[in-house]
Amino acid sequence: MQTVLAQFPKLHASVIKAPLIRDQRGIDEVLSQVAAGGGVIVHTLADARLRESLNRAGKERKIPAIDLMGPLLEQLSELSGHRPIERPGRYRETRQDYFDRIEAIEYTVKHDDGRRTDELPLADAVLIGVSRSGKTPLSMYLAVHGWKVANVPLIPEIPPPEEVYELGRGRVIGLSIE
């Protein structure tokens, strides 16, 4: 949608996302929201019954509904001789490893250099060490491979956060400069 809107630099439109529409109630909520504020519905519903319901209800309520998924699924079905499984969320399932890596990278960036120590229990590993011992580069390397890593600096005369002591021994890794 953002790619399309970029072609209209003078148009100031807001995009409201409504993910995980799985039933008629979700469709009704979206239709009500658009009816109240005006606009267009652009959708990628995988389920044929929900697509038809949204398209029909949009016409009845005079709300433009652009179906990006239906025509493509029908064309591919006709060309290939296969029926789509019409299961929402399938793309995410097939790419879960990618999304897990992105989540790990985001976690690691947010938990660099002792930040958000209250969330250390969510880490797969916590690196602890003095400045310049390589905590951040190692954290990022591990994050790219799907590990949620936090790193905590050791600073003379400042005790490490209590949360470090509450973690299992196998999750806290000490680094040294030597």
C-alpha positions as CSV (number, residue, x, y, z in Angstrom):
1,M,0.0,0.0,0.0
2,Q,2.8,2.4,0.8
3,T,4.3,1.8,-2.7
4,V,1.0,2.9,-4.2
5,L,0.6,5.9,-2.0
6,A,4.1,7.0,-2.8
7,Q,2.9,7.7,-6.4
8,F,0.6,10.4,-5.0
9,P,2.9,12.8,-3.1
10,K,0.2,15.4,-2.6
11,L,-2.3,12.9,-1.2
12,H,-2.3,12.7,2.5
13,A,-4.0,9.4,3.3
14,S,-3.7,7.4,6.5
15,V,-3.4,3.6,6.3
16,I,-5.2,1.6,8.9
17,K,-4.1,-2.1,9.1
18,A,-6.6,-4.7,10.3
19,P,-4.6,-7.9,10.5
20,L,-5.9,-11.4,11.4
21,I,-9.5,-11.0,10.0
22,R,-10.7,-14.6,10.6
23,D,-14.5,-14.3,10.8
24,Q,-17.5,-12.2,9.8
25,R,-17.3,-10.2,13.0
26,G,-13.8,-8.9,11.9
27,I,-15.2,-8.0,8.5
28,D,-18.1,-6.1,10.2
29,E,-15.7,-4.2,12.4
30,V,-13.6,-3.1,9.4
31,L,-16.6,-2.1,7.4
32,S,-18.0,0.0,10.3
33,Q,-14.6,1.7,10.8
34,V,-14.3,2.6,7.1
35,A,-18.0,3.7,6.9
36,A,-17.4,6.0,9.9
37,G,-14.2,7.6,8.6
38,G,-14.5,7.1,4.9
39,G,-12.0,5.4,2.7
40,V,-11.2,2.4,0.7
41,I,-10.6,-1.2,1.8
42,V,-7.7,-3.0,0.2
43,H,-7.5,-6.6,1.3
44,T,-5.7,-9.9,0.9
45,L,-8.1,-12.3,2.5
46,A,-7.0,-15.9,1.9
47,D,-10.4,-17.5,2.7
48,A,-12.8,-17.4,-0.3
49,R,-15.9,-17.1,1.9
50,L,-14.5,-14.1,3.8
51,R,-13.3,-12.4,0.6
52,E,-16.8,-12.8,-1.0
53,S,-18.5,-11.6,2.1
54,L,-16.3,-8.5,2.4
55,N,-16.6,-7.7,-1.3
56,R,-20.4,-8.1,-1.2
57,A,-20.8,-6.1,2.0
58,G,-18.6,-3.4,0.6
59,K,-20.8,-3.0,-2.5
60,E,-23.9,-3.0,-0.4
61,R,-22.6,-0.2,1.8
62,K,-21.0,1.6,-1.1
63,I,-17.5,1.2,0.3
64,P,-14.9,0.4,-2.3
65,A,-13.2,-2.9,-1.6
66,I,-10.1,-3.9,-3.7
67,D,-9.4,-7.6,-3.5
68,L,-5.7,-8.1,-4.2
69,M,-5.7,-11.9,-3.3
70,G,-8.8,-13.3,-5.0
71,P,-8.1,-12.7,-8.7
72,L,-4.5,-13.9,-8.3
73,L,-5.5,-17.1,-6.5
74,E,-8.1,-17.8,-9.1
75,Q,-5.7,-17.2,-12.0
76,L,-3.0,-19.4,-10.5
77,S,-5.5,-22.1,-9.7
78,E,-6.7,-22.1,-13.3
79,L,-3.2,-22.2,-14.7
80,S,-1.8,-24.8,-12.3
81,G,-4.9,-27.0,-11.9
82,H,-4.4,-26.8,-8.1
83,R,-6.7,-25.3,-5.5
84,P,-5.3,-22.9,-2.9
85,I,-5.5,-24.1,0.7
86,E,-7.0,-20.8,1.7
87,R,-5.4,-20.8,5.1
88,P,-4.7,-17.4,6.6
89,G,-1.2,-16.9,8.0
90,R,0.4,-19.5,5.7
91,Y,3.1,-17.1,4.5
92,R,4.2,-16.3,8.0
93,E,4.3,-20.0,8.8
94,T,6.5,-20.7,5.9
95,R,8.8,-17.9,6.8
96,Q,8.8,-18.3,10.6
97,D,12.6,-18.7,10.8
98,Y,13.0,-15.3,9.1
99,F,10.6,-13.6,11.5
100,D,12.3,-15.3,14.5
101,R,15.6,-13.9,13.3
102,I,14.2,-10.4,13.0
103,E,12.7,-10.7,16.4
104,A,16.0,-11.8,17.8
105,I,17.8,-8.9,16.2
106,E,15.3,-6.4,17.5
107,Y,15.6,-7.8,21.0
108,T,19.4,-7.7,20.9
109,V,19.5,-4.1,19.7
110,K,17.1,-3.0,22.5
111,H,19.1,-4.9,25.1
112,D,22.6,-3.7,24.2
113,D,24.9,-2.2,26.8
114,G,22.8,-3.0,29.9
115,R,19.5,-1.6,28.7
116,R,16.2,-3.1,29.8
117,T,17.7,-5.4,32.4
118,D,14.2,-6.2,33.6
119,E,13.7,-8.2,30.4
120,L,16.9,-10.3,30.8
121,P,14.8,-13.4,31.5
122,L,13.6,-13.3,27.9
123,A,17.1,-13.6,26.5
124,D,18.5,-16.8,25.2
125,A,21.9,-15.7,26.4
126,V,23.3,-12.7,28.3
127,L,26.9,-11.6,27.7
128,I,28.7,-9.9,30.5
129,G,32.1,-8.3,30.5
130,V,34.1,-5.1,30.7
131,S,34.1,-2.5,28.0
132,R,35.8,-3.5,24.7
133,S,35.5,-7.2,25.4
134,G,33.4,-7.7,22.2
135,K,29.9,-8.0,23.8
136,T,28.0,-6.0,21.1
137,P,29.6,-7.5,18.0
138,L,29.2,-11.0,19.4
139,S,25.6,-10.2,20.4
140,M,24.7,-9.0,16.9
141,Y,26.4,-12.1,15.3
142,L,24.4,-14.4,17.5
143,A,21.2,-12.4,16.8
144,V,21.6,-12.8,13.1
145,H,21.5,-16.6,13.8
146,G,18.3,-16.3,15.8
147,W,19.5,-15.9,19.4
148,K,18.0,-13.2,21.6
149,V,21.1,-11.8,23.3
150,A,21.4,-9.1,25.9
151,N,24.7,-7.7,27.0
152,V,25.6,-6.2,30.3
153,P,28.8,-4.1,30.9
154,L,30.9,-4.8,34.0
155,I,31.9,-1.5,35.5
156,P,34.2,-1.2,38.5
157,E,32.4,-0.3,41.7
158,I,28.9,-0.7,40.2
159,P,27.4,-4.1,40.8
160,P,25.8,-6.0,37.9
161,P,22.0,-5.8,37.9
162,E,20.2,-8.3,40.2
163,E,18.5,-9.9,37.2
164,V,21.8,-11.4,36.1
165,Y,22.0,-13.4,39.3
166,E,18.5,-14.8,38.8
167,L,19.3,-16.4,35.4
168,G,20.5,-19.9,35.0
169,R,24.3,-20.4,34.8
170,G,24.2,-21.7,31.3
171,R,22.6,-18.4,30.0
172,V,25.2,-16.0,31.3
173,I,28.5,-15.9,29.5
174,G,31.4,-13.8,30.8
175,L,33.8,-12.3,28.3
176,S,37.3,-11.0,28.9
177,I,39.7,-9.0,26.9
178,E,42.5,-11.5,27.1
